[in-house]
Amino acid sequence: MHRRGRAVIFARMPCRAAVRVVNRLPALLAHHDVSWGDLARRTLLPVRLLARLRAPGANPRLAVAERVAAALGVPVEEVWSLAGSRKAS
C-alpha cells in the first residue's frame, strides 16, 4: 500500500495457481472395507459433509481430514495430498 497525498494505492498481489489435491478416500474405504455410513458413525461427521468428500477434488478442512484419517487408522497424507507431492496410487 502506498500513499500519494490522500489517495491510497494498493499494490497488486501476485496470483497463485490453484492447489490441486489428490483424494484417495474412496479407494481407501474400499481397501479397508468401510462403507460411507460406517465412516459417518466412526467420525461422528454429518453424512452430507462426507458426501462432499466423494468428489475427486475434495479439499476438507484439517479437522475433518484428521478425523477421517484417524477413523481409518492412516495418516492424513495417505488420504489427501497435493498433486505432485507424492505418487498417486
C-alpha distances in whole Angstrom, upper triangle without the diagonal:
4,7,10,13,12,10,7,6,5,6,9,11,14,17,19,23,25,27,31,33,37,39,42,43,46,47,47,49,52,52,52,54,52,52,49,51,51,48,47,50,49,45,45,43,43,45,42,39,42,42,39,39,42,39,39,35,35,32,33,31,32,35,36,37,38,41,42,42,44,46,47,47,45,41,38,38,41,40,37,35,32,34,35,35,38,41,42,45
4,7,10,10,9,6,5,6,8,11,13,17,20,22,26,28,30,34,36,40,42,46,47,49,51,51,52,55,56,56,58,56,56,52,54,55,52,51,53,52,49,49,46,47,48,46,43,45,46,42,43,45,43,42,38,39,36,37,35,36,38,40,40,42,44,46,46,48,50,51,51,49,45,42,41,45,44,40,39,36,37,38,38,42,44,45,49
4,6,7,6,5,6,9,11,14,17,20,23,26,29,31,34,37,40,43,45,49,50,52,54,54,55,58,59,59,61,59,58,55,57,58,54,53,56,55,51,51,49,49,51,48,45,48,49,45,45,48,46,45,41,42,39,40,38,39,41,43,43,45,47,48,49,50,53,54,54,52,48,45,45,48,47,44,42,39,41,41,41,45,48,49,52
4,6,5,6,8,11,13,16,19,22,25,28,32,34,36,40,42,46,48,52,53,55,57,57,58,61,62,62,64,62,61,58,60,61,57,56,59,58,54,55,52,52,54,51,48,51,51,48,48,51,48,48,44,44,42,43,41,42,44,46,46,48,50,52,52,54,56,57,57,55,52,48,48,51,50,47,45,42,43,44,44,48,51,51,55
4,6,8,10,14,16,20,22,26,28,31,35,37,39,43,45,49,51,54,55,58,60,60,61,64,64,65,67,64,63,60,62,63,59,58,61,60,56,56,54,54,55,53,50,53,53,50,51,53,51,50,47,47,44,45,43,44,46,48,49,50,52,54,54,56,58,59,60,57,54,51,51,54,53,49,48,45,46,47,47,51,54,54,58
4,6,10,13,16,19,22,25,28,31,34,36,38,42,44,48,49,53,53,56,58,58,59,62,63,63,65,62,61,58,59,61,57,56,58,58,54,54,51,51,53,50,48,51,51,47,49,51,49,49,45,45,42,43,41,42,44,46,47,48,50,52,53,54,56,58,58,56,53,50,49,53,51,48,47,44,45,47,47,50,53,53,57
4,6,10,13,16,19,22,24,27,31,32,35,38,41,45,46,50,51,53,55,55,56,59,60,60,62,60,59,55,57,58,55,54,56,56,52,52,49,49,51,47,45,48,48,45,46,48,46,46,42,42,40,40,39,40,42,44,45,46,48,50,50,52,54,55,56,54,50,47,47,50,49,45,44,41,42,44,44,48,50,50,54
4,6,10,13,15,19,21,24,28,29,32,35,37,41,43,47,47,50,52,52,53,56,57,57,59,56,55,52,54,55,52,50,53,52,49,49,46,46,48,45,42,45,45,42,43,45,43,43,39,39,36,37,35,37,39,40,41,43,45,46,47,49,51,52,52,50,47,44,43,47,45,42,40,38,39,40,40,44,47,47,50
4,6,9,12,16,18,21,25,27,29,33,35,39,41,45,45,48,50,50,51,54,55,55,57,55,54,51,53,54,50,49,52,52,48,48,45,45,47,44,41,44,44,40,41,43,41,40,37,37,34,36,34,36,38,39,40,42,44,45,45,48,50,50,51,49,45,42,41,45,43,40,38,35,36,37,38,41,44,44,48
4,6,9,12,15,18,21,23,25,29,31,35,37,41,42,44,46,46,48,50,51,52,53,51,50,47,49,50,47,46,49,48,44,45,42,42,43,40,38,40,41,37,37,40,37,37,33,33,31,32,31,32,34,36,36,38,40,41,42,44,46,47,47,45,41,38,38,41,40,36,34,32,33,34,34,38,40,41,44
4,6,10,12,15,19,21,24,27,30,33,36,39,40,43,44,45,46,49,50,50,52,50,50,47,49,50,46,46,49,48,44,45,42,42,43,41,38,40,40,37,37,39,36,36,32,32,30,31,30,31,34,35,35,37,40,40,41,43,45,46,46,43,40,37,36,39,38,34,32,29,30,31,32,35,38,38,42
4,6,9,12,15,18,20,24,27,30,33,36,38,40,41,42,44,46,47,48,49,47,47,44,46,47,44,43,46,45,42,43,40,40,41,38,35,37,37,34,34,36,33,32,29,29,27,29,28,29,32,33,33,35,38,38,38,41,43,43,44,41,38,35,33,37,35,32,30,27,27,28,29,33,35,35,39
4,6,9,13,15,17,21,23,27,29,33,34,37,38,39,40,43,43,44,46,44,44,41,43,44,41,40,43,42,39,40,37,37,38,36,33,34,35,31,31,33,30,29,26,26,24,26,25,26,29,30,30,32,34,35,35,37,40,40,40,37,34,31,30,33,32,28,26,23,24,25,25,29,32,32,36
4,6,10,13,15,18,21,25,27,31,33,35,36,37,39,41,41,42,44,43,43,40,43,43,40,40,43,42,38,40,37,37,38,35,32,34,34,30,30,32,29,27,24,25,23,25,24,26,29,30,29,31,34,34,34,37,39,39,39,36,33,30,28,31,30,26,24,21,21,22,23,26,29,29,33
4,7,9,12,15,18,22,24,28,30,32,33,34,36,38,39,40,42,40,40,37,40,41,37,37,40,39,36,37,34,34,35,32,30,31,31,27,27,28,25,24,20,22,20,22,22,24,27,28,27,29,32,32,32,35,36,36,37,34,31,28,26,29,28,24,22,18,19,20,21,24,26,27,30
4,6,9,12,15,18,21,25,26,29,30,30,32,35,35,36,38,37,36,34,37,38,34,34,37,36,33,34,31,32,32,30,27,28,28,25,24,26,23,21,18,19,17,19,19,21,24,25,23,26,29,28,28,31,33,33,33,30,27,24,22,25,24,20,18,15,15,16,17,21,23,23,27
4,6,9,13,16,19,22,24,26,27,28,30,32,32,34,36,34,34,32,35,36,32,33,36,35,32,34,31,31,31,29,26,27,26,23,22,23,20,18,15,17,15,18,19,21,24,24,22,25,28,27,27,30,32,31,32,29,26,23,21,23,22,18,16,13,12,14,15,19,20,20,24
4,6,10,13,15,19,21,23,24,25,27,29,30,31,33,31,31,28,31,32,29,29,33,32,29,30,27,27,27,25,22,23,23,19,18,20,17,15,11,13,12,15,16,18,21,21,19,22,25,24,24,27,29,28,29,26,24,20,19,21,19,16,14,11,11,13,15,17,19,19,22
4,6,10,13,16,18,20,21,22,24,26,27,28,30,28,28,26,29,30,26,27,30,29,26,28,25,26,26,24,21,21,21,18,16,18,15,13,10,11,10,13,14,15,19,18,16,19,22,21,21,24,26,25,26,23,20,17,15,17,16,12,10,7,8,10,11,14,16,16,19
4,7,10,13,15,17,18,19,21,23,23,25,27,26,26,24,27,28,24,25,29,27,25,27,24,25,24,22,20,19,19,16,14,15,13,10,7,9,9,12,14,16,19,18,16,19,21,19,19,23,24,23,24,21,19,16,14,15,14,10,9,6,6,9,10,12,14,12,16
4,6,10,12,14,15,16,18,20,20,21,23,22,22,20,24,24,21,22,25,24,21,24,21,22,21,20,17,16,17,14,12,13,11,8,6,7,6,10,12,13,16,15,12,15,18,16,15,19,20,19,20,17,15,12,11,12,10,7,6,5,6,9,10,11,12,11,13
4,6,9,11,12,13,15,17,17,19,20,20,20,19,22,22,19,21,24,23,21,24,21,22,21,21,18,16,16,14,11,12,10,7,7,8,9,12,14,15,18,16,13,16,18,15,14,18,19,17,19,16,14,12,10,10,8,6,5,6,6,9,10,9,10,7,10
4,6,8,9,10,12,13,14,16,17,16,16,15,18,19,16,17,21,19,18,20,18,19,18,17,15,13,13,12,8,8,8,6,6,6,8,10,13,14,16,14,11,14,15,12,12,16,16,14,16,14,13,11,10,9,6,5,7,9,9,13,13,12,12,9,10
4,6,5,6,9,10,11,12,14,14,14,14,17,17,14,17,20,18,17,20,18,20,18,19,16,14,14,13,10,9,10,8,10,10,11,13,16,16,17,15,12,14,15,12,11,15,14,12,14,12,12,10,10,7,5,6,9,11,12,14,14,12,12,8,8
4,5,5,6,9,10,10,12,11,11,10,14,13,11,13,16,14,14,17,15,16,15,15,13,10,11,11,8,7,9,9,11,9,11,11,14,15,15,12,10,12,12,9,9,12,12,10,12,11,12,10,11,9,5,7,11,14,15,17,17,15,15,12,11
4,6,5,6,9,10,10,10,9,9,13,13,11,13,16,16,15,18,16,17,15,15,14,11,11,12,9,7,9,9,12,11,14,14,17,18,19,15,14,16,15,12,12,15,14,12,15,14,15,14,14,12,9,11,14,17,17,19,20,18,17,13,12
4,5,5,6,9,10,10,11,12,15,15,13,16,19,17,18,21,19,20,18,19,18,14,15,15,12,10,12,11,14,14,16,17,20,20,21,18,15,17,17,13,13,16,15,12,14,13,15,14,14,11,9,11,14,17,16,18,19,16,15,11,9
4,5,5,6,8,8,10,11,14,13,11,15,17,15,15,18,18,19,18,19,18,14,15,16,12,12,14,13,15,14,16,16,19,18,19,16,13,15,14,11,10,13,11,8,11,9,12,12,12,9,7,11,13,17,17,19,18,16,15,12,10
4,5,5,6,5,7,8,11,10,8,12,14,12,13,16,16,17,15,17,16,12,13,15,12,11,14,14,17,15,17,16,19,19,19,16,14,15,14,10,11,13,10,8,11,11,14,14,15,12,10,13,16,19,20,22,22,20,19,16,14
4,6,5,6,8,10,13,12,11,15,16,15,17,20,19,20,17,19,19,15,15,17,14,12,15,15,18,17,20,20,23,22,23,19,18,19,18,14,14,16,14,11,14,14,17,17,17,14,13,16,18,21,22,24,23,21,19,16,13
4,5,8,10,13,15,14,13,17,18,16,18,21,21,22,20,22,21,18,18,20,17,15,18,17,20,19,21,21,23,23,23,20,18,19,18,15,14,15,14,10,12,12,15,16,16,13,12,15,18,21,21,23,22,19,18,15,12
4,6,9,12,14,11,11,15,15,13,15,18,19,20,19,21,20,17,18,20,17,16,19,19,21,20,21,20,23,22,21,19,17,17,16,13,12,13,11,8,10,11,14,15,16,13,12,16,19,22,23,25,24,21,20,18,15
4,7,10,12,10,10,14,14,13,16,18,19,20,18,21,20,16,17,20,17,16,19,19,22,21,23,22,24,24,23,20,19,19,18,14,15,15,13,10,13,14,17,18,20,16,15,18,22,25,25,27,27,24,23,20,17
4,7,8,6,7,10,11,10,12,15,15,16,14,17,17,13,14,17,15,14,17,18,21,19,20,19,22,21,20,17,16,17,15,12,12,13,10,8,12,13,16,17,19,16,14,17,21,24,25,27,26,24,24,21,18
4,5,5,6,9,10,10,12,14,14,14,12,14,15,11,12,15,13,12,16,17,20,18,20,19,21,22,21,17,17,18,16,13,14,15,12,11,15,16,19,18,21,18,15,18,22,25,26,28,28,26,25,22,20
4,5,5,6,9,10,10,12,11,11,8,11,11,8,8,11,10,9,13,15,17,15,17,16,18,19,18,15,15,16,14,11,13,15,12,12,15,16,19,17,20,18,15,17,20,23,24,27,27,25,25,22,21
4,5,5,6,9,10,10,10,10,7,11,12,9,10,14,13,13,16,19,21,18,20,18,20,21,19,16,17,18,15,12,15,16,12,13,17,18,21,20,22,21,18,20,24,27,28,31,30,29,29,25,24
4,5,5,6,9,10,11,12,10,14,14,11,13,16,14,14,18,20,22,19,21,19,20,21,19,16,16,16,13,11,13,13,10,10,14,16,19,18,21,19,17,19,23,26,28,31,30,28,28,25,23
4,5,5,6,8,8,10,9,12,11,8,11,13,11,12,16,18,19,16,17,15,17,17,15,12,12,13,10,7,10,11,7,8,12,13,16,15,18,16,13,16,20,23,25,27,26,25,25,22,21
4,6,5,6,5,7,6,10,9,7,10,12,12,13,16,19,20,16,17,15,16,17,15,11,13,14,10,9,12,12,9,11,15,16,18,17,20,19,16,18,22,24,26,29,28,27,28,25,24
4,6,5,7,9,9,13,13,11,14,16,15,16,20,22,23,20,21,18,19,19,16,14,15,15,11,11,14,13,9,12,15,17,19,19,22,21,18,20,24,27,29,32,31,30,30,28,27
4,6,8,11,11,15,14,12,15,17,15,17,20,22,23,19,20,17,18,17,14,12,13,12,9,8,11,9,6,9,11,14,16,16,19,18,16,18,22,25,28,30,28,27,28,26,25
4,5,9,10,13,11,10,13,15,13,15,18,20,21,17,17,14,14,14,11,9,10,10,6,6,9,8,6,9,12,14,15,14,17,17,15,16,20,23,26,28,27,26,27,25,24
4,7,9,12,11,10,14,15,15,17,20,22,22,19,19,15,15,15,12,10,13,12,9,10,13,12,10,13,15,17,18,17,21,21,18,19,23,26,28,31,30,29,30,28,28
4,6,8,7,7,10,12,11,14,17,19,19,15,16,12,13,13,11,8,11,12,9,9,13,13,11,14,16,18,18,16,20,20,16,17,21,23,26,29,28,27,29,26,26
4,5,5,7,9,10,11,13,16,19,19,16,16,13,14,16,14,11,14,15,12,12,16,16,14,17,20,21,21,19,22,22,19,19,23,25,27,31,30,29,30,28,28
4,5,5,6,9,10,11,14,17,18,15,16,14,16,18,16,12,15,16,14,12,16,17,15,16,20,21,22,20,22,22,18,19,23,25,26,30,29,29,29,26,26
4,5,5,7,9,11,12,16,16,13,15,13,15,17,16,13,15,18,15,14,18,19,17,19,22,23,23,20,23,23,19,19,22,24,25,29,29,29,29,26,26
4,5,5,7,10,11,14,14,11,12,9,11,14,13,9,11,14,12,11,15,17,15,17,20,20,20,17,20,20,16,16,19,21,23,26,26,26,27,24,24
4,5,5,7,10,13,13,10,12,10,12,14,13,9,11,13,11,9,13,15,13,14,17,17,18,15,18,17,14,14,18,20,21,25,24,24,25,21,21
4,5,6,8,11,13,10,12,12,14,17,16,13,14,17,15,13,16,18,16,17,20,20,21,18,20,19,15,16,19,21,22,25,25,25,25,22,22
4,5,6,10,10,7,9,9,12,15,15,12,12,16,15,13,16,18,17,18,21,20,20,17,19,18,15,14,17,18,19,23,23,23,24,20,21
4,5,8,8,5,8,7,11,13,13,10,10,13,13,10,12,15,14,14,18,17,17,14,15,15,11,10,14,15,17,20,20,20,20,17,18
4,6,9,7,10,11,14,16,17,14,13,16,16,12,14,18,16,15,19,18,18,16,17,15,12,12,15,17,17,20,21,20,20,17,17
4,5,5,9,11,15,17,18,15,14,18,18,15,17,20,19,18,21,20,20,17,17,16,13,12,14,15,15,19,20,19,19,16,17
4,6,9,12,15,17,19,16,14,18,19,16,17,20,20,18,21,19,19,16,15,14,12,10,12,12,12,15,16,16,16,12,13
4,6,10,13,15,17,15,14,17,18,16,17,21,21,20,22,20,19,15,15,15,12,10,11,10,10,14,15,16,16,13,15
4,6,10,12,14,11,10,14,15,13,14,18,18,17,20,18,17,13,14,14,11,9,11,11,12,16,16,17,18,15,17
4,7,9,12,10,9,12,14,12,13,17,18,17,19,17,15,12,12,14,11,8,9,10,12,15,15,16,18,16,18
4,6,8,6,6,10,11,10,12,14,15,16,18,16,14,11,12,14,11,9,11,12,15,18,18,18,20,18,20
4,6,5,6,9,10,11,12,14,16,17,18,17,15,11,13,15,13,11,13,14,17,20,19,20,22,21,22
4,5,5,6,9,10,10,12,14,15,16,14,12,9,11,14,12,10,12,14,17,20,18,19,21,20,22
4,5,5,6,9,10,11,12,15,15,15,13,10,13,15,13,13,15,17,20,23,21,22,24,23,24
4,5,5,6,9,10,11,13,14,14,13,10,13,14,12,11,14,17,20,22,21,21,23,21,22
4,6,5,6,9,10,11,12,11,9,6,9,11,8,8,11,13,16,19,17,17,19,18,19
4,6,5,6,9,10,10,9,8,6,10,11,10,10,13,16,19,21,19,19,21,20,20
4,6,5,6,9,10,10,10,9,13,13,11,13,16,19,22,24,22,21,23,22,22
4,5,5,6,9,9,9,8,11,11,9,10,14,17,20,22,20,20,21,19,19
4,5,5,6,5,6,5,9,8,7,9,12,16,18,20,18,17,19,17,17
4,5,5,6,7,8,12,11,10,13,16,19,22,24,21,20,22,20,20
4,6,8,10,11,14,13,11,14,18,21,23,26,24,22,23,21,20
4,6,9,10,12,10,9,13,16,20,22,23,22,20,20,18,17
4,7,9,12,10,11,14,16,20,22,24,21,19,20,19,18
4,7,8,6,8,11,13,17,19,20,18,16,17,16,15
4,5,5,7,9,11,14,17,18,15,14,16,15,15
4,5,5,6,8,11,14,16,13,13,15,14,15
4,5,5,5,9,11,13,10,9,11,11,12
4,6,7,11,12,14,11,9,11,10,10
4,7,10,12,14,13,11,12,10,11
4,7,9,12,11,10,12,10,11
4,6,8,7,7,9,9,11
4,6,5,7,10,10,13
4,6,7,8,8,12
4,6,7,8,12
4,7,9,12
4,6,9
4,6
4
